[in-house]
Amino acid sequence: MSTTDKYYMMRSLEKALFVVETMATRSKWELKDLSAACSIPKGTLQRILRTLEDLGYVRQVERGGAYALSLKFYKLGKQIASQSSIVPMVQPIMLKLRDKVNETVNLSTLSGVDMVVIHQIASHHALQMDSIIGTSFPASLSASGIAFLAFLPEEDLRAFIKDLRRTNADIDSEKIIWLYKEIEDAREKGIGLDFEELFKGIRCIAAPVFDDAGNIVATLSCSVPTVRLDRALSQKLLREIPAAAEEASKLFEAPHRPFHFDMEEISNRLIAP
């Protein structure tokens, strides 16, 4: 292979990776929009997309329609996450939290408009809420998502809302207003909650994990079957989940953030029929 050919191959790889990175900012892309966003001619972009599609990294949402990244990236992400610094650092804290509350503990982060589970420690219960590592779920409906969105920079939050409106036809102004209220509540209390909005019969509590710059990097959460969620367990979760997330944040030398909430009031909401 000549020096010229080698340089061409590297440029092709650079373009393909730029396309992948751009596609990751939305759940799906029309060809013309992706071409404009990447500043790549449609013909060249189609060849890149077809190659990625043949390799299993890209799929068409519908024949002749929009393109989206495939779950193959989630599988790669799962492998990478298992070797990254955050998972081995936080795992002992997750194990300790699981042993204290005997509920499944999830470590999740934001990807596009979804949260992705990057690690999990399962409970010992026969009835448990387990997710495969790499599983994604809507950030706008989940305790983990709300806890994450609450601490995004305002510019990133606006971009999230814009993408959410574009990719979900069910999101109207009333739901956006509700979401902003939940985000404001989570920002004040330092916890995100969901009351079966995501899964029927499952309620969830999540707390944010920050890095040394004070940026949100992940959430720790427990999803609990409603039939098992009594006053004692709900209050234990409300104590232990934020404490575990704060302990994890300290590992990254995050600045202290004081949060306050009425445990009795939230516990009553969590156990209400």
QUIGIZI-V23837 format. One record per backbone hydrogen bond with DSSP energy under -0.5 kcal/mol. NH is the residue of the N-H (numbers start at 0). CO is the residue of the C=O. E is the energy in kcal/mol with one decimal. If there is no record, write none. Layout:
<<NH CO E> <NH CO E>>
This chain:
<<5 1 -2.5> <6 2 -2.3> <7 3 -2.2> <8 4 -2.6> <9 5 -2.1> <10 6 -2.2> <11 7 -2.2> <12 8 -2.2> <13 9 -2.3> <14 10 -2.3> <15 11 -2.4> <16 12 -2.6> <17 13 -2.0> <18 14 -2.3> <19 15 -2.2> <20 16 -2.5> <21 17 -2.2> <22 18 -2.7> <23 19 -1.7> <24 21 -1.5> <25 22 -1.6> <28 66 -2.9> <33 29 -2.5> <34 30 -2.6> <35 31 -1.9> <36 32 -2.5> <37 33 -2.3> <38 34 -1.1> <39 34 -1.6> <44 40 -2.8> <45 41 -2.8> <46 42 -1.6> <47 43 -2.0> <48 44 -2.8> <49 45 -2.6> <50 46 -2.0> <51 47 -2.5> <52 48 -2.5> <53 49 -2.6> <54 50 -1.7> <55 52 -1.1> <56 51 -2.8> <57 51 -1.0> <58 67 -3.0> <60 58 -0.5> <60 65 -2.7> <61 65 -0.6> <64 61 -3.2> <66 28 -3.4> <67 58 -2.7> <69 56 -2.4> <72 69 -1.4> <74 70 -1.9> <75 71 -2.1> <76 72 -2.8> <77 73 -2.6> <78 74 -1.9> <79 75 -2.7> <80 76 -3.4> <81 77 -1.9> <82 78 -0.6> <82 79 -1.1> <83 79 -0.9> <83 80 -0.6> <87 83 -1.1> <88 84 -1.7> <89 85 -2.4> <90 86 -2.4> <91 87 -0.6> <92 89 -0.7> <93 89 -2.2> <94 90 -2.7> <95 91 -2.1> <96 92 -2.4> <97 93 -2.8> <98 94 -2.3> <99 95 -1.6> <100 96 -2.3> <101 97 -2.9> <104 120 -2.7> <105 220 -2.7> <106 118 -2.7> <107 105 -0.5> <107 218 -2.2> <108 115 -2.0> <110 113 -3.5> <113 110 -2.0> <114 136 -3.0> <115 108 -3.0> <116 134 -2.5> <117 106 -2.8> <117 115 -0.6> <118 106 -1.5> <120 104 -2.5> <127 125 -0.8> <129 127 -1.0> <133 116 -2.8> <134 131 -2.5> <136 114 -1.9> <138 112 -2.0> <139 112 -0.5> <140 137 -0.9> <141 137 -0.5> <141 138 -0.8> <145 141 -2.5> <146 142 -2.5> <147 143 -2.0> <148 144 -3.2> <149 145 -1.9> <150 147 -1.4> <151 148 -1.4> <156 152 -2.3> <157 153 -2.5> <158 154 -1.9> <159 155 -2.1> <160 156 -2.5> <161 157 -2.3> <162 158 -2.4> <163 159 -2.7> <164 160 -2.4> <165 161 -1.9> <166 162 -2.3> <167 163 -1.4> <170 167 -1.4> <171 169 -0.9> <175 171 -1.9> <176 172 -2.4> <177 173 -2.1> <178 174 -2.4> <179 175 -2.5> <180 176 -1.9> <181 177 -2.2> <182 178 -2.5> <183 179 -2.5> <184 180 -2.2> <185 181 -2.4> <186 182 -2.3> <187 183 -1.6> <188 184 -2.5> <189 185 -2.7> <191 205 -2.7> <193 203 -1.8> <195 201 -0.9> <201 198 -1.9> <202 223 -2.4> <203 193 -2.1> <204 221 -1.8> <205 191 -2.3> <206 219 -2.5> <208 217 -2.8> <210 214 -2.1> <213 210 -2.0> <215 150 -0.6> <216 208 -3.0> <217 208 -1.4> <218 107 -2.1> <219 206 -2.5> <220 105 -1.9> <221 204 -2.0> <222 103 -0.7> <223 202 -3.1> <223 221 -0.5> <225 200 -2.8> <227 224 -1.9> <228 224 -0.5> <228 225 -1.1> <229 227 -1.4> <233 229 -2.6> <234 230 -2.3> <235 231 -1.9> <236 232 -2.7> <237 233 -2.1> <238 234 -1.3> <239 235 -3.0> <240 236 -2.3> <242 238 -1.3> <243 239 -2.4> <244 240 -2.4> <245 241 -2.4> <246 242 -2.2> <247 243 -2.5> <248 244 -2.3> <249 245 -1.9> <250 246 -1.1> <251 247 -0.8> <251 248 -0.8> <252 249 -1.6> <253 248 -2.3> <259 187 -1.1> <262 260 -1.0> <265 261 -2.3> <266 262 -2.7> <267 263 -2.2> <268 264 -1.6> <269 265 -2.4> <270 266 -1.8> <271 267 -0.7>>
